[in-house]
Amino acid sequence: MSDTKPHILEVWGDFACFTRPEMKVERFSYPVITPSAARGIFDAVYWEGIRDAQGIRPYFFWQVERIELLEMPRYIGLRRNEVKDRVPSERTLKAWIEGREHPEPLWADGGKEELGTDQKGRTQRQTMALKNVRYRLTARIIPKKQFSAPQHVNKFNDIFERRARQGKCFQQPFLGCSEFPAFFEYVQPAGQASIKPVPFDGHIGWMLYDVFDLRREVVRDDTPFISLFDATVKAGVLEVPPFGSPEVRKPERKSP
C-alpha cells in the first residue's frame, strides 16, 4: 500500500552496532543502519496486535523505505564482556515462573572451577561499532488484510504520530545493541530538508534486511527468517526496496 502515509523519524545516539551476519565471533558493524534495526525503532514507538489461541496476530508491519545518513560513518573499537550461555527455552522459563522448577541463574563471571557448574561464564569480544550516528528514517504502515480499511489505517497513523511527537515509546529503542540507546524526534515531511544527507557513496553489498517474515499473519515463535538485499548508498541515501520485492532475497517457506 504505497498510498499510506509516510512517517519520518530523526534518530541519533552515541554508539551503534549493526552487525554483519557473516561475522560470527567478532562484531563488525555495517556503515549504516539496517532496515531491521530501523523497523525496530518504529516498533518501539508503536506496534499493535492481538493474542489468540494460535499466537499473536499483528495488525500491521512497518515498511522502511528510505534511510538518510546525517553524519558520516565513523568506527570505534570496543571490547565488551559477553555471557556465553543462553537464556533457557520458553518452556523452562514458564516452569520457573509457575514455580514448577527451581530457577538457575546465568553467571556473568567465573568458570566451571569457580562456579561448580558447566556454565561457561563470560568472554571478551572485540566490536567494531559506529560512534555519533544520526539518521533520518522514512517508513509507512502496511496493514494486514483484515485491517486495511481506511478507518483502521488512519487510526494507526494517528496513534503513531501522537506518540512520536510526545517522545513516547513502550520500550527504549536502540541502535543495533540494547546497550546503545537511540533517541528520536518526529519530523514533518516539509521540514526534513533542514539537515542535508552527508556526501557518502558506497556499495555495501549484501545487507541484512530483516530476521523475520514480515508478511506473517501469526507470530508463533522467534524462528529466524533471514532476508538480504543488495544495498548501495548514493549521496548519503539508502533506498530500501519493499519486503515483497524480488530485490529482497529470502528463502521460500510453506504457509503454516
N, C-alpha and C positions, 0 to 999 in steps of 0.2 A: 504494500500500500504506500506508494511513493507520494500520495497526496496528503498523508497525515502530517501533522505539524512538527517541524524540526525543533529540537531544543539544543541550546548551546551552553556548555559549562566551561569556565576558565578554571583550570586545575593547576596547583603548584605544590611543591614540597622540597624539603632539604635533600632527601635522598630517594632513590628509586632503583628497583632491580626487576627487569622483565627478562627472566632467564631464558636463554636459548635452550630448547629441549634436547639438542644433541650434546649439551654439556651435562653429563650425568653426575659428576662429583663436584667439581668446582663451578661456582655460579658465575656466568658471564652474561651481562645484560645486552639486549638489543639496544641500538642507539635511540630508539623511540618507543613509546608506549604501545603495547599490543592491543588489538581490538577487544580481546577478552578482559584485559585489565581495565580498559575504558568502560566496557559494559558493566563491570563490577562496581565502578564508581556510581554510575546511574542507578544500578540496582540498590546500592546502599542508601540512596536518597528516596527511591520509591520503587517497590516491586509488590505485586499483589497476586494472590492465588487462593485456592480453597483446598482443604484436605478432605478426601473421602475414603471409601474403603479401598480404592485402587492406588491411592497415593496423593500427591499434591498436584493439582491442576492449575498451571499458571494462566492468568488472564491474558498475558501478552509477553513479548520479549523485546529487549532494546536492540535495535539495529544501528550500530555505529557506522557512520557514513564518511566522516572526514576527521582527520587528526592534523592539527596545525602546531608546529613547533614554535614556541615563543622565546625559547632560549636555546643556544647551541648545545648539542650533546657534549657533556664533559664527564670523563670517567674518574673514579676514585677507587683505590684498592682498600678493601676491608677484610679483616679476619674475624670470623664470627664463631661462637660456640654453638654447636647444634647437638640435639639429643638424637642418638642413633635409633632408639626403639620407637615404635609406632604406637599410636593410641589403639586400644583393643577394638574389636568389632562392635557393631551396634548391639548385637545380642548380648555381649558381655557387659557393655555399659548399662543396658536396660536391667540386667540382673543385679548390677551394683546399686542402681537407683532404687529398685524394688526390695533390696535387702536380701535377695536370694543367694548372693555370693559376696565374699568379703573383698572390698576394693584393694587393688595392688597399685601402689604409686609408681610413677615413672621417675627414676632418679636422674637428676641433671648432671651428676658427677660421680666419679668412682667407677670401679670395675668389679669383676667377679670376686676378687680377693677382698676388697673393701666392703662390698655390699652383701656378699654371701649369696648372690643370685646369679642367673645367667644374663642379666641385663648388661648392656654394653656401655652405659653411661653417656658421656659426651665426646665430641670430637671437634677439632678446629678445622674450618674450611675457608679457603680464600674466595672472596667475592669481588668481582669487578662490577661495581654499581655506578649509577649516574648521580650527579650532585646538582643541586639548584635547578630543578626541572620546572618547566611551565608549559602547559599545553592548552589549546582551545579545542574542545571536543564537540562534535555535532552528532546527534543521534535522534532517532524517532521511534515512537512506539509502534510495534507491529502486533496488532491484536490477534488472538486466536479466532477461529471462525465463529464460534458462538458469542463472541464479544466484539464483533466487527461493526455493529450498528453505530451510527453517529453519536447517539447519546452515551454509549459506553466509552467510545474513544475520546469524546470531549471531556467526560468526567476524568478519565485517566490523565489527560493532558493538563487539566486544571489543577488536579491534586499535585502532580509533579511540579508544576510551575510555582504553586503556592509554597510548597515545602522547600524547593531550591532557593527561592527568593529569601526565605526566612532562615536559610542555613541549616535546615533540619535534615536529619538522617537517622535511620534506625540502628545503624552501626557506623563506626568510624571508617570512612573509605580510606584505602591505602594504595600505594604505588608499587604493586607487584609483590611486596612482602608486608606482613601485618605490622612489622616494626617500623615501617616507613609511612607515616600518616600522610594523607592527602587533604588539602584544603581547597574549597571550591567556591565559586561565585557564579550566579546565573547571569547570562549575558543576553541582551536583546539582539536580534539579528541586525538591527540598524546600527548598533554600537560596537559590533565585533571588529570593525576596522581600526579601532583606537590603537591597537598594537599589531603591527605587521608581522607575519611569519619571518623567521630568520632565513638568510640565504644559504640554506643547506640542501644539497642534492646528493643522492646516493641510491644505488641499487642494493637493497638489503638482502634480496634473495628470498628463499622460502621462510616465511614468517608464521609463527603460531597465530591462528585466527581465533580458535576457542577450544575448550576442552569438554564441551557438552554439545549435544544435538539440540540446537535452539528451536527446531521445529517440533520437538516432542510435545505431545498433548498431556502426558502424565509424567511427573518426576517420581520415579520409584527408588532410584539409588543414585550414587555418585560415580557410576562406572564411567571412566574417561571416554571421550569421543573426540579424538584429536583431528583437527582440520587445519589446513595450511593454505596460504596464498602467496603469490609472487609479489613482494612489496617493493615499491620504488617511491622514494621521496623526491618531489620536484618543487623547488623554490620553497622549501620548508613545509610542504603539504603532502600528506599521505591520504590518497583517496582509497576508501575501503569498499570493496565490492559487496553486494548483498550476499547473505549467507547461502541462499539457494542458487546463487550464480555458479555456472560451470568453472569460473575462475577460482572458486574455493574448492580445494581438493579434500575430499572426505571419504571414508570407507562407506560402502553400502551396508545398511543394517536392515534386517527384517522388522516390519512393524510389529509391536507386541500385540 
